[in-house]
């Protein structure tokens, strides 16, 4: 099971840190990724971190503003989001192999 948390409301330029906690069968050997979705739009993949080497990938839209990392036990993956913009408003999901968290809302507004 994956549990995503950390969303909320923030002003433009602010920061949030999302967490994706894995438990049970979801603690398998998979990379972890984050995507976001706005109603009526396609999902946008944001970032991925590999399990073995911790190699990371970022979408151009978040590169330099978002950072993905994980704890030593690799049970929780974080998405640090800085310099948030209005267009970052969406529901954010984490994915690990076949498992997907329930999503956490991020709203950027003044």
C-alpha positions as CSV (number, residue, x, y, z in Angstrom):
1,X,0.0,0.0,0.0
2,X,1.2,3.5,-0.8
3,X,0.2,6.5,1.2
4,X,0.8,10.0,-0.3
5,X,0.6,13.0,2.0
6,X,1.8,16.5,2.4
7,X,-0.4,18.4,0.1
8,X,-2.0,21.7,1.0
9,X,-2.5,25.3,0.0
10,X,0.4,27.6,-0.5
11,X,1.1,31.0,-2.1
12,X,3.1,31.3,-5.3
13,X,6.8,31.0,-4.5
14,X,6.1,28.8,-1.5
15,X,7.2,25.2,-0.8
16,X,5.7,21.9,0.1
17,X,7.1,18.5,0.7
18,X,5.1,15.5,-0.3
19,X,5.7,12.1,1.2
20,X,5.0,8.6,-0.3
21,X,5.1,5.9,2.3
22,X,5.2,2.3,1.2
23,X,4.0,-0.6,3.4
24,X,3.4,-4.3,3.0
25,X,3.6,-5.6,-0.6
26,X,4.2,-2.1,-1.9
27,X,7.7,-2.2,-0.4
28,X,9.0,-4.2,-3.4
29,X,11.9,-3.5,-5.6
30,X,10.5,-0.8,-7.9
31,X,11.3,2.7,-8.8
32,X,9.0,5.3,-7.4
33,X,7.5,8.1,-9.4
34,X,5.3,11.1,-8.9
35,X,2.8,12.4,-11.4
36,X,0.0,15.0,-11.1
37,X,-3.3,15.4,-12.7
38,X,-5.8,18.1,-13.3
39,X,-9.4,17.2,-14.0
40,X,-9.9,17.0,-17.8
41,X,-6.1,16.9,-18.5
42,X,-3.7,14.1,-19.1
43,X,-1.5,13.1,-16.2
44,X,1.9,14.7,-16.2
45,X,4.8,12.7,-14.9
46,X,7.1,14.8,-12.8
47,X,9.9,12.8,-11.3
48,X,11.2,9.3,-10.8
49,X,13.8,7.8,-8.5
50,X,15.2,4.3,-9.1
51,X,15.4,1.9,-6.3
52,X,18.9,0.4,-6.9
53,X,21.0,3.4,-7.6
54,X,18.8,6.3,-6.7
55,X,19.0,7.8,-10.2
56,X,16.6,10.6,-10.7
57,X,14.6,12.0,-13.6
58,X,12.6,15.2,-13.7
59,X,10.2,16.7,-16.2
60,X,11.3,20.0,-17.7
61,X,8.4,21.7,-16.1
62,X,9.7,21.0,-12.6
63,X,13.4,20.7,-13.1
64,X,15.3,22.9,-10.7
65,X,12.3,23.4,-8.5
66,X,11.4,19.9,-7.4
67,X,13.7,17.4,-5.8
68,X,12.9,13.7,-5.2
69,X,14.7,11.7,-2.5
70,X,14.1,8.9,-0.1
71,X,14.9,7.8,3.4
72,X,17.6,5.3,4.1
73,X,15.2,2.4,4.5
74,X,13.7,3.3,1.1
75,X,10.3,3.1,2.7
76,X,9.4,6.7,2.1
77,X,10.0,8.8,-1.0
78,X,9.8,12.6,-0.8
79,X,9.1,15.2,-3.4
80,X,10.3,18.6,-2.2
81,X,8.6,21.3,-4.2
82,X,10.0,24.8,-4.1
83,X,9.1,28.0,-6.0
84,X,5.6,26.8,-6.6
85,X,3.6,28.3,-9.3
86,X,-0.2,28.6,-10.0
87,X,0.2,25.9,-12.7
88,X,1.5,23.4,-10.1
89,X,-2.1,23.2,-8.7
90,X,-3.2,19.6,-9.2
91,X,-3.7,16.3,-7.4
92,X,-0.3,14.6,-6.9
93,X,0.1,10.8,-6.9
94,X,3.0,8.5,-6.2
95,X,3.4,5.3,-8.0
96,X,5.6,2.3,-7.2
97,X,5.3,-0.7,-9.6
98,X,1.7,-1.7,-9.8
99,X,0.7,0.4,-6.7
100,X,-0.6,4.0,-6.7
101,X,-1.2,6.2,-3.7
102,X,-4.6,7.9,-3.3
103,X,-3.4,11.3,-4.3
104,X,-2.9,14.5,-2.4
105,X,-4.2,17.9,-3.4
106,X,-1.7,20.8,-4.0
107,X,-3.2,24.2,-4.5
108,X,-1.1,27.3,-5.3
109,X,-3.1,30.5,-4.9
110,X,-2.7,34.0,-3.5
